[in-house]
């Protein structure tokens, strides 16, 4: 399984995956220890994805004015490539267009 598939599996299983500097922190039920070991074995690929997630969540929260929980949900969609329901644009573009008027969007690469 690649790192994106592992993060999808972890989220689906209910694991919480985050970072503390260069450490990968995984929280969840002990019966998911095998999945946790897989995540840890792909740490070098997962850390940059989590860093991108944090950056996307912050941008969405502040630029689109969304609550943090909504920003995180949409940031996961951006990072993991999960389609937004009914969206034709990539998830991050959809967020910008849904929450800002088109005239306010000057640099969608920031969103």
Contact map, one row per residue, 1 for C-alpha under 8 A:
111011000000000000000000000000000000000000000000000000000000000000000000000000000000000000000000000000000000000
111111000000000000000000000000000000000000000000000000000000000000000000000000000000000000000000000000000000000
111111100000000000000000000000000000001001001100000000000000000000000000000000000000000000000000000000000000000
011111110000000000000000000000000000000000000100100000000000000000000000000000010000000000000000000000000000000
111111111000000000000000000000000000000000000000000000000000000000000000000000000000000000000000000000000000000
111111111100000000000000000000000010011000000000000000000000000000000000000000000000000000000000000000000000000
001111111110000010000000000000000000001000000100000000000000000000000000000000010000000000000000000000000000000
000111111111000000000000000000000000000000000000000000000000000000000000000000010000000000000000000000000000000
000011111111100000000000000000000000000000000000000000000000000000000000000000000000000000000000000000000000000
000001111111111110000000000000000010000000000000000000000000000000000000000000000000000000000000000000000000000
000000111111111100000000000000000000000000000000000000000000000000000000000000000000000000000000000000000000000
000000011111111000000000000000000000000000000000000000000000000000000000000000000000000000000000000000000000000
000000001111111000000000000000000000000000000000000000000000000000000000000000000000000000000000000000000000000
000000000111111100000000000100000000000000000000000000000000000000000000000000000000000000000000000000000000000
000000000111111110000000011110000000000000000000000000000000000000000000000000000000000000000000000000000000000
000000000110011111000000111100000000000000000000000000000000000000000000000000000000000000000000000000000000000
000000100100001111100001111000000000000000000000000000000000000000000000000000000000000000000000000000000000000
000000000000000111110001110000000000000000000000010000000000000000000000000000000000000000000000000000000000000
000000000000000011111111100000000000000000000010010000000000000000000000000000000000000000000000000000000000000
000000000000000001111111100000000000000000000000000000000000000000000000000000000000000000000000000000000000000
000000000000000000111110000000000000000000000000000000000000000000000000000000000000000000000000000000000000000
000000000000000000111111000000000000000000000010000000000000000000000000000000000000000000000000000000000000000
000000000000000000111111100000000000000000000000000000000000000000000000000000000000000000000000000000000000000
000000000000000011110111110000000000000100100010000000000000000000000000000000000000000000000000000000000000000
000000000000000111110011111000000000000000000000000000000000000000000000000000000000000000000000000000000000000
000000000000001111000001111100000001000000000000000000000000000000000000000000000000000000000000000000000000000
000000000000001110000000111110000000000000000000000000000000000000000000000000000000000000000000000000000000000
000000000000011100000000011111010000000000000000000000000000000000000000000000000000000000000000000000000000000
000000000000001000000000001111111000000000000000000000000000000000000000000000000000000000000000000000000000000
000000000000000000000000000111111000000000000000000000000000000000000000000000000000000000000000000000000000000
000000000000000000000000000011111100000000000000000000000000000000000000000000000000000000000000000000000000000
000000000000000000000000000111111111000000000000000000000000000000000000000000000000000000000000000000000000000
000000000000000000000000000011111111100000000000000000000000000000000000000000000000000000000000000000000000000
000000000000000000000000000000111111110000000000000000000000000000000000000000000000000000000000000000000000000
000001000100000000000000000000011111111000000000000000000000000000000000000000000000000000000000000000000000000
000000000000000000000000010000011111111100000000000000000000000000000000000000000000000000000000000000000000000
000000000000000000000000000000001111111110000000000000000000000000000000000000000000000000000000000000000000000
000001000000000000000000000000000111111111000000000000000000000000000000000000000000000000000000000000000000000
001001100000000000000000000000000011111111100100000000000000000000000000000000000000000000000000000000000000000
000000000000000000000001000000000001111111100000000000000000000000000000000000000000000000000000000000000000000
000000000000000000000000000000000000111111100000000000000000000000000000000000000000000000000000000000000000000
001000000000000000000000000000000000011111111100000000000000000000000000000000000000000000000000000000000000000
000000000000000000000001000000000000001111111110000000000000000000000000000000000000000000000000000000000000000
000000000000000000000000000000000000000001111111000000000000000000000000000000000000000000000000000000000000000
001000000000000000000000000000000000000001111111100000000000000000000000000000000000000000000000000000000000000
001100100000000000000000000000000000001001111111110000000000000000000000000000000000000000000000000000000000000
000000000000000000100101000000000000000000111111111000000000000000000000000000000000000000000000000000000000000
000000000000000000000000000000000000000000011111111100000000000000000000000000000000000000000000000000000000000
000100000000000000000000000000000000000000001111111110000000000000000000000000100000000000000000000000000000000
000000000000000001100000000000000000000000000111111111000000000000000000000000000000000000000000000000000000000
000000000000000000000000000000000000000000000011111111100000000000000000000000000000000000000000000000000000000
000000000000000000000000000000000000000000000001111111110000000000000000000000100000000000000000000000000000000
000000000000000000000000000000000000000000000000111111111000000000000001001101100000000000000000000000000000000
000000000000000000000000000000000000000000000000011111111100000000000001001000000000000000000000000000000000000
000000000000000000000000000000000000000000000000001111111110000000000000000000000000000000000000000000000000000
000000000000000000000000000000000000000000000000000111111111000000000001001001000000000000000000000000000000001
000000000000000000000000000000000000000000000000000011111111100000010011011000000000000000000000000000000000000
000000000000000000000000000000000000000000000000000001111111110000010010000000000000000000000000000000000000000
000000000000000000000000000000000000000000000000000000111111111100000000000000000000000000000000000000000000011
000000000000000000000000000000000000000000000000000000011111111111000010011000000000000000000011000000000000001
000000000000000000000000000000000000000000000000000000001111111111110110000000000000000000000000000000000000000
000000000000000000000000000000000000000000000000000000000111111111000000000000000000000000000000000000000000000
000000000000000000000000000000000000000000000000000000000011111110000000000000000000000000000000000000000000001
000000000000000000000000000000000000000000000000000000000011111111000000000000000000000000000011001100000000000
000000000000000000000000000000000000000000000000000000000001111111100000000000000000000000000000001000000000000
000000000000000000000000000000000000000000000000000000000001110111110110000000000000000000000000000000000000000
000000000000000000000000000000000000000000000000000000000000100011111110000000000000000000000000000000000000000
000000000000000000000000000000000000000000000000000000001100100001111111000000000000000000000000000000000000000
000000000000000000000000000000000000000000000000000000000000000000111111100000000000000000000000000000000000000
000000000000000000000000000000000000000000000000000000000000100001111111110000000000000000000000000000000000000
000000000000000000000000000000000000000000000000000000001101100001111111111000000000000000000000000000000000000
000000000000000000000000000000000000000000000000000011011000000000011111111100000000000000000000000000000000000
000000000000000000000000000000000000000000000000000000000000000000001111111110000000000000000000000000000000000
000000000000000000000000000000000000000000000000000000001001000000000111111111000000000000110010000000000000000
000000000000000000000000000000000000000000000000000011011001000000000011111111100000000000010000000000000000000
000000000000000000000000000000000000000000000000000010000000000000000001111111111100000000000000000000000000000
000000000000000000000000000000000000000000000000000000000000000000000000111111111111000000100000000000000000000
000000000000000000000000000000000000000000000000000010010000000000000000011111111100000001110000000000000000000
000000000000000000000000000000000000000000000000100110000000000000000000001111111100000000000000000000000000000
000100110000000000000000000000000000000000000000000000000000000000000000000111111100000000000000000000000000000
000000000000000000000000000000000000000000000000000000000000000000000000000111111110000000100000000000000000000
000000000000000000000000000000000000000000000000000000000000000000000000000111111111000000100000000000000000000
000000000000000000000000000000000000000000000000000000000000000000000000000010001111101001100000000000000000000
000000000000000000000000000000000000000000000000000000000000000000000000000010000111111000100100000000000000000
000000000000000000000000000000000000000000000000000000000000000000000000000000000011111000000000000000000000000
000000000000000000000000000000000000000000000000000000000000000000000000000000000001111100000000000000000000000
000000000000000000000000000000000000000000000000000000000000000000000000000000000011111111100100000000000000000
000000000000000000000000000000000000000000000000000000000000000000000000000000000000011111000100000000000000000
000000000000000000000000000000000000000000000000000000000000000000000000000000000000001111101100000000000000000
000000000000000000000000000000000000000000000000000000000000000000000000000001000010001111111100000000000000000
000000000000000000000000000000000000000000000000000000000000000000000000010011001111001011111110000000000000000
000000000000000000000000000000000000000000000000000000000000000000000000011001000000000001111111000000000000001
000000000000000000000000000000000000000000000000000000000000000000000000000000000000000011111111100000000001001
000000000000000000000000000000000000000000000000000000000000000000000000000000000001001111111111110000000000000
000000000000000000000000000000000000000000000000000000000001000100000000010000000000000000111111111000000000001
000000000000000000000000000000000000000000000000000000000001000100000000000000000000000000011111111100001001001
000000000000000000000000000000000000000000000000000000000000000000000000000000000000000000001111111111001000000
000000000000000000000000000000000000000000000000000000000000000000000000000000000000000000000111111110000000000
000000000000000000000000000000000000000000000000000000000000000110000000000000000000000000000011111110000000000
000000000000000000000000000000000000000000000000000000000000000100000000000000000000000000000001111111011000000
000000000000000000000000000000000000000000000000000000000000000000000000000000000000000000000000111111111000000
000000000000000000000000000000000000000000000000000000000000000000000000000000000000000000000000100111111000000
000000000000000000000000000000000000000000000000000000000000000000000000000000000000000000000000000011111100000
000000000000000000000000000000000000000000000000000000000000000000000000000000000000000000000000000111111100000
000000000000000000000000000000000000000000000000000000000000000000000000000000000000000000000001100111111111000
000000000000000000000000000000000000000000000000000000000000000000000000000000000000000000000000000000111111000
000000000000000000000000000000000000000000000000000000000000000000000000000000000000000000000000000000001111111
000000000000000000000000000000000000000000000000000000000000000000000000000000000000000000001001000000001111111
000000000000000000000000000000000000000000000000000000000000000000000000000000000000000000000000000000000011111
000000000000000000000000000000000000000000000000000000000010000000000000000000000000000000000000000000000011111
000000000000000000000000000000000000000000000000000000010011001000000000000000000000000000011011000000000011111
